[in-house]
Amino acid sequence: MRGARGAWDFLCVLLLLLRVQT
């Protein structure tokens, strides 16, 4: 799977942002 790492990083950042917002 190519680009899976980038997608995972994006998901991690998104989750972190959501947690900070809440």
PQR file of N, CA, C, O and H, with PARSE charges and radii, in Angstrom:
ATOM      1  N   MET A   1       0.856  -1.211   0.000 -0.4000 1.5000
ATOM      2  CA  MET A   1       0.000   0.000   0.000 -0.0000 2.0000
ATOM      3  C   MET A   1       0.879   1.243   0.000  0.5500 1.7000
ATOM      4  O   MET A   1       1.640   1.480   0.938 -0.5500 1.4000
ATOM      5  N   ARG A   2       0.767   2.015  -1.039 -0.4000 1.5000
ATOM      6  CA  ARG A   2       1.621   3.218  -1.120 -0.0000 2.0000
ATOM      7  C   ARG A   2       0.846   4.447  -0.647  0.5500 1.7000
ATOM      8  O   ARG A   2      -0.332   4.612  -0.966 -0.5500 1.4000
ATOM      9  H   ARG A   2       0.149   1.822  -1.802  0.4000 1.0000
ATOM     10  N   GLY A   3       1.512   5.294   0.106 -0.4000 1.5000
ATOM     11  CA  GLY A   3       0.843   6.499   0.598 -0.0000 2.0000
ATOM     12  C   GLY A   3      -0.002   6.205   1.835  0.5500 1.7000
ATOM     13  O   GLY A   3      -0.726   7.073   2.322 -0.5500 1.4000
ATOM     14  H   GLY A   3       2.468   5.160   0.365  0.4000 1.0000
ATOM     15  N   ALA A   4       0.094   4.982   2.334 -0.4000 1.5000
ATOM     16  CA  ALA A   4      -0.695   4.632   3.528 -0.0000 2.0000
ATOM     17  C   ALA A   4      -0.159   5.410   4.734  0.5500 1.7000
ATOM     18  O   ALA A   4      -0.920   5.842   5.600 -0.5500 1.4000
ATOM     19  H   ALA A   4       0.682   4.277   1.938  0.4000 1.0000
ATOM     20  N   ARG A   5       1.155   5.578   4.769 -0.4000 1.5000
ATOM     21  CA  ARG A   5       1.774   6.281   5.889 -0.0000 2.0000
ATOM     22  C   ARG A   5       1.260   7.729   5.931  0.5500 1.7000
ATOM     23  O   ARG A   5       0.921   8.239   6.999 -0.5500 1.4000
ATOM     24  H   ARG A   5       1.773   5.227   4.065  0.4000 1.0000
ATOM     25  N   GLY A   6       1.206   8.373   4.785 -0.4000 1.5000
ATOM     26  CA  GLY A   6       0.723   9.754   4.727 -0.0000 2.0000
ATOM     27  C   GLY A   6      -0.712   9.846   5.220  0.5500 1.7000
ATOM     28  O   GLY A   6      -1.067  10.752   5.975 -0.5500 1.4000
ATOM     29  H   GLY A   6       1.481   7.959   3.917  0.4000 1.0000
ATOM     30  N   ALA A   7      -1.534   8.894   4.782 -0.4000 1.5000
ATOM     31  CA  ALA A   7      -2.950   8.899   5.182 -0.0000 2.0000
ATOM     32  C   ALA A   7      -3.047   8.705   6.695  0.5500 1.7000
ATOM     33  O   ALA A   7      -3.844   9.365   7.360 -0.5500 1.4000
ATOM     34  H   ALA A   7      -1.246   8.158   4.169  0.4000 1.0000
ATOM     35  N   TRP A   8      -2.238   7.803   7.230 -0.4000 1.5000
ATOM     36  CA  TRP A   8      -2.262   7.533   8.678 -0.0000 2.0000
ATOM     37  C   TRP A   8      -1.869   8.791   9.447  0.5500 1.7000
ATOM     38  O   TRP A   8      -2.487   9.142  10.452 -0.5500 1.4000
ATOM     39  H   TRP A   8      -1.590   7.266   6.689  0.4000 1.0000
ATOM     40  N   ASP A   9      -0.815   9.469   8.946 -0.4000 1.5000
ATOM     41  CA  ASP A   9      -0.365  10.708   9.605 -0.0000 2.0000
ATOM     42  C   ASP A   9      -1.483  11.738   9.591  0.5500 1.7000
ATOM     43  O   ASP A   9      -1.732  12.414  10.590 -0.5500 1.4000
ATOM     44  H   ASP A   9      -0.313   9.183   8.130  0.4000 1.0000
ATOM     45  N   PHE A  10      -2.159  11.852   8.440 -0.4000 1.5000
ATOM     46  CA  PHE A  10      -3.248  12.826   8.316 -0.0000 2.0000
ATOM     47  C   PHE A  10      -4.354  12.502   9.318  0.5500 1.7000
ATOM     48  O   PHE A  10      -4.909  13.397   9.957 -0.5500 1.4000
ATOM     49  H   PHE A  10      -1.957  11.304   7.629  0.4000 1.0000
ATOM     50  N   LEU A  11      -4.665  11.216   9.447 -0.4000 1.5000
ATOM     51  CA  LEU A  11      -5.726  10.794  10.372 -0.0000 2.0000
ATOM     52  C   LEU A  11      -5.324  11.128  11.805  0.5500 1.7000
ATOM     53  O   LEU A  11      -6.134  11.612  12.595 -0.5500 1.4000
ATOM     54  H   LEU A  11      -4.215  10.490   8.929  0.4000 1.0000
ATOM     55  N   CYS A  12      -4.074  10.865  12.120 -0.4000 1.5000
ATOM     56  CA  CYS A  12      -3.578  11.140  13.477 -0.0000 2.0000
ATOM     57  C   CYS A  12      -3.710  12.630  13.792  0.5500 1.7000
ATOM     58  O   CYS A  12      -4.178  13.009  14.865 -0.5500 1.4000
ATOM     59  H   CYS A  12      -3.416  10.472  11.478  0.4000 1.0000
ATOM     60  N   VAL A  13      -3.296  13.458  12.851 -0.4000 1.5000
ATOM     61  CA  VAL A  13      -3.369  14.911  13.062 -0.0000 2.0000
ATOM     62  C   VAL A  13      -4.813  15.350  13.215  0.5500 1.7000
ATOM     63  O   VAL A  13      -5.131  16.196  14.050 -0.5500 1.4000
ATOM     64  H   VAL A  13      -2.916  13.150  11.979  0.4000 1.0000
ATOM     65  N   LEU A  14      -5.686  14.767  12.401 -0.4000 1.5000
ATOM     66  CA  LEU A  14      -7.100  15.133  12.461 -0.0000 2.0000
ATOM     67  C   LEU A  14      -7.674  14.775  13.831  0.5500 1.7000
ATOM     68  O   LEU A  14      -8.395  15.567  14.438 -0.5500 1.4000
ATOM     69  H   LEU A  14      -5.427  14.079  11.723  0.4000 1.0000
ATOM     70  N   LEU A  15      -7.352  13.592  14.303 -0.4000 1.5000
ATOM     71  CA  LEU A  15      -7.843  13.143  15.609 -0.0000 2.0000
ATOM     72  C   LEU A  15      -7.328  14.070  16.709  0.5500 1.7000
ATOM     73  O   LEU A  15      -8.067  14.444  17.620 -0.5500 1.4000
ATOM     74  H   LEU A  15      -6.767  12.948  13.810  0.4000 1.0000
ATOM     75  N   LEU A  16      -6.062  14.431  16.610 -0.4000 1.5000
ATOM     76  CA  LEU A  16      -5.469  15.312  17.619 -0.0000 2.0000
ATOM     77  C   LEU A  16      -6.181  16.660  17.622  0.5500 1.7000
ATOM     78  O   LEU A  16      -6.502  17.198  18.682 -0.5500 1.4000
ATOM     79  H   LEU A  16      -5.462  14.128  15.870  0.4000 1.0000
ATOM     80  N   LEU A  17      -6.425  17.203  16.433 -0.4000 1.5000
ATOM     81  CA  LEU A  17      -7.102  18.497  16.322 -0.0000 2.0000
ATOM     82  C   LEU A  17      -8.499  18.411  16.926  0.5500 1.7000
ATOM     83  O   LEU A  17      -8.931  19.310  17.647 -0.5500 1.4000
ATOM     84  H   LEU A  17      -6.165  16.766  15.572  0.4000 1.0000
ATOM     85  N   LEU A  18      -9.196  17.325  16.626 -0.4000 1.5000
ATOM     86  CA  LEU A  18     -10.555  17.156  17.147 -0.0000 2.0000
ATOM     87  C   LEU A  18     -10.518  17.092  18.670  0.5500 1.7000
ATOM     88  O   LEU A  18     -11.374  17.662  19.346 -0.5500 1.4000
ATOM     89  H   LEU A  18      -8.845  16.595  16.040  0.4000 1.0000
ATOM     90  N   ARG A  19      -9.518  16.393  19.201 -0.4000 1.5000
ATOM     91  CA  ARG A  19      -9.409  16.252  20.653 -0.0000 2.0000
ATOM     92  C   ARG A  19      -9.142  17.619  21.278  0.5500 1.7000
ATOM     93  O   ARG A  19      -9.707  17.952  22.319 -0.5500 1.4000
ATOM     94  H   ARG A  19      -8.822  15.930  18.652  0.4000 1.0000
ATOM     95  N   VAL A  20      -8.291  18.395  20.649 -0.4000 1.5000
ATOM     96  CA  VAL A  20      -7.960  19.720  21.198 -0.0000 2.0000
ATOM     97  C   VAL A  20      -9.179  20.629  21.144  0.5500 1.7000
ATOM     98  O   VAL A  20      -9.411  21.424  22.055 -0.5500 1.4000
ATOM     99  H   VAL A  20      -7.832  18.124  19.803  0.4000 1.0000
ATOM    100  N   GLN A  21      -9.957  20.509  20.074 -0.4000 1.5000
ATOM    101  CA  GLN A  21     -11.152  21.361  19.925 -0.0000 2.0000
ATOM    102  C   GLN A  21     -12.192  21.016  20.987  0.5500 1.7000
ATOM    103  O   GLN A  21     -12.830  21.906  21.548 -0.5500 1.4000
ATOM    104  H   GLN A  21      -9.769  19.863  19.334  0.4000 1.0000
ATOM    105  N   THR A  22     -12.360  19.733  21.259 -0.4000 1.5000
ATOM    106  CA  THR A  22     -13.376  19.304  22.230 -0.0000 2.0000
ATOM    107  C   THR A  22     -12.970  19.728  23.635  0.5500 1.7000
ATOM    108  O   THR A  22     -13.694  19.460  24.594 -0.5500 1.4000
ATOM    109  H   THR A  22     -11.842  19.009  20.803  0.4000 1.0000
TER
END
